[in-house]
Amino acid sequence: MNNGKIIRGLVLALAAAPAFAQTTAPAPPSGRLLASNCFQCHGTNGSGGFERLAGMSAKEIIGELREMQRKTPPKMMDMHARGYTDAQLQLIANYFASQR
């Protein structure tokens, strides 16, 4: 094989490499990873379990979560709510509000 063919083959392989690198899976919807902690009790995507969260308004969800953060003495759900920042609670609320 001559050197010209080898070089052309290497150039083509290197040019194609970025196309393969860009075939990664898309990022999950905003808030889904944080909300996955809720799936154990509220069902996958908030569609079952103890209380259905899917489709509730984000304002209602965030209001309930913030109220839980203030309860004394805290119960189990209250402790979960206390583990998140306000920004994280908003992401969780927005995610569940977008589910159907």
Phi and psi in degrees as GROMACS dihedral restraints (atoms count N, CA, C in turn):
[ dihedral_restraints ]
;  ai    aj    ak    al  type     phi  dphi    fc
    3     4     5     6     1   -87.0    20    10
    4     5     6     7     1   160.6    20    10
    6     7     8     9     1   -62.5    20    10
    7     8     9    10     1   -30.2    20    10
    9    10    11    12     1   -63.7    20    10
   10    11    12    13     1   -41.7    20    10
   12    13    14    15     1   -68.6    20    10
   13    14    15    16     1   -38.0    20    10
   15    16    17    18     1   -64.4    20    10
   16    17    18    19     1   -45.3    20    10
   18    19    20    21     1   -64.9    20    10
   19    20    21    22     1   -43.5    20    10
   21    22    23    24     1   -61.1    20    10
   22    23    24    25     1   -40.4    20    10
   24    25    26    27     1   -62.9    20    10
   25    26    27    28     1   -42.3    20    10
   27    28    29    30     1   -65.1    20    10
   28    29    30    31     1   -41.5    20    10
   30    31    32    33     1   -63.2    20    10
   31    32    33    34     1   -43.5    20    10
   33    34    35    36     1   -65.1    20    10
   34    35    36    37     1   -41.3    20    10
   36    37    38    39     1   -64.4    20    10
   37    38    39    40     1   -42.5    20    10
   39    40    41    42     1   -68.2    20    10
   40    41    42    43     1   -34.6    20    10
   42    43    44    45     1   -68.8    20    10
   43    44    45    46     1   -32.1    20    10
   45    46    47    48     1   -81.0    20    10
   46    47    48    49     1   -19.8    20    10
   48    49    50    51     1   -56.2    20    10
   49    50    51    52     1   -44.7    20    10
   51    52    53    54     1   -61.5    20    10
   52    53    54    55     1   -31.6    20    10
   54    55    56    57     1   -63.9    20    10
   55    56    57    58     1   -38.8    20    10
   57    58    59    60     1   -71.4    20    10
   58    59    60    61     1   -35.3    20    10
   60    61    62    63     1   -68.3    20    10
   61    62    63    64     1   -24.3    20    10
   63    64    65    66     1   -90.2    20    10
   64    65    66    67     1     8.9    20    10
   66    67    68    69     1   -95.7    20    10
   67    68    69    70     1    29.5    20    10
   69    70    71    72     1   -76.8    20    10
   70    71    72    73     1   158.9    20    10
   72    73    74    75     1   -66.6    20    10
   73    74    75    76     1   147.4    20    10
   75    76    77    78     1   -67.7    20    10
   76    77    78    79     1   156.0    20    10
   78    79    80    81     1   -67.4    20    10
   79    80    81    82     1   147.1    20    10
   81    82    83    84     1   -66.6    20    10
   82    83    84    85     1   160.7    20    10
   84    85    86    87     1   -56.8    20    10
   85    86    87    88     1   146.7    20    10
   87    88    89    90     1   -55.0    20    10
   88    89    90    91     1   130.6    20    10
   90    91    92    93     1    90.4    20    10
   91    92    93    94     1   -14.4    20    10
   93    94    95    96     1   -64.3    20    10
   94    95    96    97     1   -42.8    20    10
   96    97    98    99     1   -63.5    20    10
   97    98    99   100     1   -40.4    20    10
   99   100   101   102     1   -66.2    20    10
  100   101   102   103     1   -41.2    20    10
  102   103   104   105     1   -70.6    20    10
  103   104   105   106     1   -19.7    20    10
  105   106   107   108     1   -61.7    20    10
  106   107   108   109     1   -23.3    20    10
  108   109   110   111     1   -65.4    20    10
  109   110   111   112     1   -23.2    20    10
  111   112   113   114     1   -85.3    20    10
  112   113   114   115     1   -16.9    20    10
  114   115   116   117     1   -63.7    20    10
  115   116   117   118     1   -30.5    20    10
  117   118   119   120     1   -56.8    20    10
  118   119   120   121     1   -43.1    20    10
  120   121   122   123     1   -99.7    20    10
  121   122   123   124     1   -27.9    20    10
  123   124   125   126     1  -107.5    20    10
  124   125   126   127     1     7.5    20    10
  126   127   128   129     1    80.3    20    10
  127   128   129   130     1   158.9    20    10
  129   130   131   132     1   -58.3    20    10
  130   131   132   133     1   129.1    20    10
  132   133   134   135     1    60.1    20    10
  133   134   135   136     1    21.3    20    10
  135   136   137   138     1    73.7    20    10
  136   137   138   139     1    21.1    20    10
  138   139   140   141     1  -101.9    20    10
  139   140   141   142     1    23.3    20    10
  141   142   143   144     1  -176.1    20    10
  142   143   144   145     1  -155.8    20    10
  144   145   146   147     1    77.3    20    10
  145   146   147   148     1  -146.7    20    10
  147   148   149   150     1   -63.4    20    10
  148   149   150   151     1   -44.8    20    10
  150   151   152   153     1  -145.2    20    10
  151   152   153   154     1   131.5    20    10
  153   154   155   156     1   -73.9    20    10
  154   155   156   157     1   122.6    20    10
  156   157   158   159     1  -102.1    20    10
  157   158   159   160     1   -26.6    20    10
  159   160   161   162     1   -58.7    20    10
  160   161   162   163     1   127.2    20    10
  162   163   164   165     1    87.7    20    10
  163   164   165   166     1    -9.7    20    10
  165   166   167   168     1   -66.7    20    10
  166   167   168   169     1   157.7    20    10
  168   169   170   171     1   -72.0    20    10
  169   170   171   172     1   144.7    20    10
  171   172   173   174     1   -59.8    20    10
  172   173   174   175     1   -36.6    20    10
  174   175   176   177     1   -62.9    20    10
  175   176   177   178     1   -42.6    20    10
  177   178   179   180     1   -66.5    20    10
  178   179   180   181     1   -43.8    20    10
  180   181   182   183     1   -63.4    20    10
  181   182   183   184     1   -48.4    20    10
  183   184   185   186     1   -64.5    20    10
  184   185   186   187     1   -36.5    20    10
  186   187   188   189     1   -61.9    20    10
  187   188   189   190     1   -44.6    20    10
  189   190   191   192     1   -66.3    20    10
  190   191   192   193     1   -41.1    20    10
  192   193   194   195     1   -65.0    20    10
  193   194   195   196     1   -41.6    20    10
  195   196   197   198     1   -67.2    20    10
  196   197   198   199     1   -36.0    20    10
  198   199   200   201     1   -63.9    20    10
  199   200   201   202     1   -40.5    20    10
  201   202   203   204     1   -63.3    20    10
  202   203   204   205     1   -34.4    20    10
  204   205   206   207     1   -62.3    20    10
  205   206   207   208     1   -26.4    20    10
  207   208   209   210     1   -94.9    20    10
  208   209   210   211     1    -9.0    20    10
  210   211   212   213     1   -66.4    20    10
  211   212   213   214     1   140.8    20    10
  213   214   215   216     1  -135.6    20    10
  214   215   216   217     1   131.2    20    10
  216   217   218   219     1   -71.8    20    10
  217   218   219   220     1   149.2    20    10
  219   220   221   222     1   -72.8    20    10
  220   221   222   223     1   144.7    20    10
  222   223   224   225     1  -103.9    20    10
  223   224   225   226     1  -175.0    20    10
  225   226   227   228     1   -56.8    20    10
  226   227   228   229     1   -51.1    20    10
  228   229   230   231     1   -64.9    20    10
  229   230   231   232     1   -34.6    20    10
  231   232   233   234     1   -62.1    20    10
  232   233   234   235     1   -39.6    20    10
  234   235   236   237     1   -66.6    20    10
  235   236   237   238     1   -38.2    20    10
  237   238   239   240     1   -61.1    20    10
  238   239   240   241     1   -46.6    20    10
  240   241   242   243     1   -62.4    20    10
  241   242   243   244     1   -35.0    20    10
  243   244   245   246     1   -69.1    20    10
  244   245   246   247     1   -15.7    20    10
  246   247   248   249     1   -80.6    20    10
  247   248   249   250     1    -0.4    20    10
  249   250   251   252     1  -120.5    20    10
  250   251   252   253     1   150.3    20    10
  252   253   254   255     1   -78.2    20    10
  253   254   255   256     1   167.9    20    10
  255   256   257   258     1   -59.6    20    10
  256   257   258   259     1   -39.9    20    10
  258   259   260   261     1   -65.0    20    10
  259   260   261   262     1   -39.8    20    10
  261   262   263   264     1   -67.7    20    10
  262   263   264   265     1   -41.0    20    10
  264   265   266   267     1   -60.2    20    10
  265   266   267   268     1   -39.0    20    10
  267   268   269   270     1   -65.2    20    10
  268   269   270   271     1   -41.2    20    10
  270   271   272   273     1   -62.6    20    10
  271   272   273   274     1   -43.1    20    10
  273   274   275   276     1   -62.8    20    10
  274   275   276   277     1   -47.2    20    10
  276   277   278   279     1   -61.6    20    10
  277   278   279   280     1   -43.0    20    10
  279   280   281   282     1   -63.8    20    10
  280   281   282   283     1   -40.3    20    10
  282   283   284   285     1   -62.6    20    10
  283   284   285   286     1   -50.9    20    10
  285   286   287   288     1   -65.1    20    10
  286   287   288   289     1   -34.7    20    10
  288   289   290   291     1   -64.4    20    10
  289   290   291   292     1   -28.5    20    10
  291   292   293   294     1   -84.4    20    10
  292   293   294   295     1    -8.9    20    10
  294   295   296   297     1   -86.0    20    10
  295   296   297   298     1   153.9    20    10
